Amino acid sequence: MAKHDLIVIGAGPGGYVAALRAAQLGLDTAIIEKEKALGGTCLRIGCIPSKALLESSELFHEAQDGGLAAHGVATSGVELDLKKMLGRKDRVVKALTQGVAGLMKKNKITRYEGTAAFTAPGKLTVASSSGEEQLEAEKIIIATGSVSSTIPGVAPDGQRIGTSTEALGYDPVPEHLVVIGAGYIGLELGSVWKRLGSKVTVLEYLDRILPGMDAEVGKEAEKILKKQGLEFRLGVKVTGAKSLKTKAKVEIEGGETIDCDQVLLSVGRKPNTEGLGLEAIGLAADKRGQIEVDDHFKTAVDGVYAIGDVIRGPMLAHKAEEEGVACVEGIVTGYGHVNYDAIPGVAYTHPEIASVGKTEEQLKEAGVAYRKGKFPYIANGRAKALAATEGFVKILADEKTDRILGVHIIGARAGDLIAEAVTAIEFGASSEDLARTSHAHPTLAEIVKEAALAVDGRALHM
């Protein structure tokens, strides 16, 4: 039986980063992953391939629909080479998964390919096509991530009805795509196929898109995405979907059946804890499928830890990474910490949408008095030069202390701009701190500065 100081189950962003940090701290570390390629859902069939398609489809849209004309660039005869576009996406993924494998080798981390299951505290079996192997470790971290959620009556079949995995490789471009769910994933992939020629209908059970995000930002996003051609049907309940030979049918409670070519089921994700043999060590997932942990990521079983999508909190790759590092540092040094108020979220639509900290709705519900500063992209010189004037930056600060409580951005490169806001919250900065910090001109970052000035009613350029 092979023995290690630490074994990590799952090689997604949380798992492989935890393994890397453990190796840096001198632990004999092993990682178990059932897929041949490392990187988890995020790298193989999630974040990375979707962003590659978002970038490619945006370039195609700009060239085809005259978006470049505003810059004096005339185009004609623009054609879509879907095979090449999908091939580029696959090459990006392959390069990055190989990079992760290289990091494992460089840091002398032992890799086991197969499915892991507990047999006893501190002991695992790894099953693969070549048989079973028994492993033992004093510390084990569960980092198995999540899988797509489903709803009653809608069963993915990998053909006409699928999840984000299938939506990364439609061929040909669907004439009509129905997206069930108006969250990050549904809007991103819906945007990709709209740009490439699909009619896209988004169905959402709630009365708004981007549930959980600041409502003002969600409203602005809906307005912009509608203008781009996405059709939204809000407050509807999907009761079923059927895959036929040449099309699919989506059934709505109290409404007409929708005929389409493809159905993308995008109603969130659930912890991937099945098959781990948790019962063998007296551990069980809760009703949400999550594993309960304390503030140091310890489960109820001594020596077993859990991070990422299998525990509480947002299912985000960077959140899992921070937890992986904090968990391992806690094991080795006795201290590890994650500031959950400083975990950003980004939707890579066009324009991008990014958020960190509290929303207005959360502050109102908690009875926290706050001030708001808001500044539009259209009043920024760099945004005008980019012809990217949609959106705004909104900063929420404590009414008494001026400490920044939340920042919400919809606009070009919001995913990059939010980093400044995350840093500000991490360091406990006030809106005055941001307002008095020099920002290079002309940059989009000046919108953040102006929004901070607006908290005190002294924005300079509007």
Secondary structure, 3 states (H helix, E strand, C coil): CEEEEEEEECCCHHHHHHHHHHHHCCCCEEEEECCCCCCHHHHHHCHHHHHHHHHHHHHHHHHHCCCCHHHCCCCCCCCCCHHHHHHHHHHHHHHHHHHHHHHHHHCCCEEEECEEEEEECCEEEEEECCEEEEEEEEEEEECCCEEECCECCECCCCCCEECHHHHCCCCCCCCEEEEECCCHHHHHHHHHHHHCCCEEEEEECCCCCCCCCCHHHHHHHHHHHHHCCCEEEECCCEEEEEECCCCEEEEECCCCCEEECEEEECCCEEECCCCCCHHHHCCCCCCCCCCCCCCCCECCCCCEEECHHHCCCCCCHHHHHHHHHHHHHHHHHCCCCCCHHHCCEEECCCCEEEEEECCHHHHHHHCCCEEEEEEEHHHCHHHHHHCCCCCEEEEEEECCCCEEEEEEEEECCHHHHHHHHHHHHHCCCEHHHHHCCCCCCCCCHHHHHHHHHHHCCCCCCC
